[in-house]
Amino acid sequence: MNRIDRVTAILIQLQSRKVVRAQDIADRFGISLRTVYRDIRTLEEAGVPVIGESGIGYSLMEGYRLPPVMFSREEATAFLTAEKLMEKFGDQTTDKSYKSAMFKVRAVLRSSEKNMLEAMEEHIQVLQYSSPFQEDSVNNTLQPLLKSISEKDVMHIRYAAFHSDEITERNIEPIGIFFSGGYWHTIGYCRLRNDYRDFRADRILEMHSTGEKFDKIHPSLKSYLDQVAQKQSLEKIVIQVTRTTARYLQNSKYFFGFVSEKPFKEMIEMTFLCFSRESFIRWYLMIADDSRIVSPDSLSVILKEHIQKISNQIF
């Protein structure tokens, strides 16, 4: 990227956030802090009202805005790709909002880029074999949850637990949402349990704001998940898999704590840090005929017990 394009991109970045740290700019463009300072001076000399505070970062004077930006072809196709993902993995309300935003993006594109996107529509597909929402769920939980997080609204929910048929009603203070294991989740402080809980979004049967604001200071979602990971006991598991079978594990292995792999004779040796032996062994059964357990020995015992149960049911 040449310097003129970089300086323009920095100006757009400054518009995207209230405060932008110099280190964030340096990391984004792979430049030194000295170069960042020089680029900021260039913007100031061009009349851009940049406000800089030592140790905090840069911001633009309130009210300053660029005229409508133009997107490159690469940026436009990235938006189109994201739209395809949102259609499959967002809820109905979020998908509708994203489509509305895409109309605004397309509106500022040049004619050539508009034609290019229309031509690319049928060349980008997302194949979805499972839905992040159950059919009987409200399927419109993400936007209310995000609004609640932003505005600190206490939400009342009816929730169907995963491990039982129990349906409970509770008030929660959501702190974040994340996508994992094929489903959307929200972490919220549950006033019924007086603790943080993980709620699967598709199992929220009903939800509405109580009209009450919460003032409890909660950790960020990232901080909370990091704390949970540190508290949970992870067990190291090592297996060896034939090279042919290893090719088919590229996606599923990450659900079971995959850490690394290395060649070992005619096999591939894989290392996992796993929360549950039981869940790991059930996955491992699918590839057991083309692999072997290296450690721990106790996992081999569990495997034999499962195989014996299967044998008893068959014969």
Secondary structure, DSSP 8 states (H G I E B T S, - for coil): --HHHHHHHHHHHHHHSS-B-HHHHHHHHT--HHHHHHHHHHHHHTT--EEEETTTEEEE-TT---S-----HHHHHHHHHHHHHHHHHS-HHHHHHHHHHHHHHHHTS-HHHHHHHHHHGGG-----SS-SS-TTS-S--HHHHHHHHHHTEEEEEEEE-SSSS-EEEEEEEEEEEEEETTEEEEEEEETTTTEEEEEEGGGEEEEEEEEEE-------HHHHHHHHHHHS--EEEEEEEEHHHHGGGTTGGGGGTEEEEEEETTEEEEEEEES-HHHHHHHHGGGGGGEEEEE-HHHHHHHHHHHHHHHHHH-
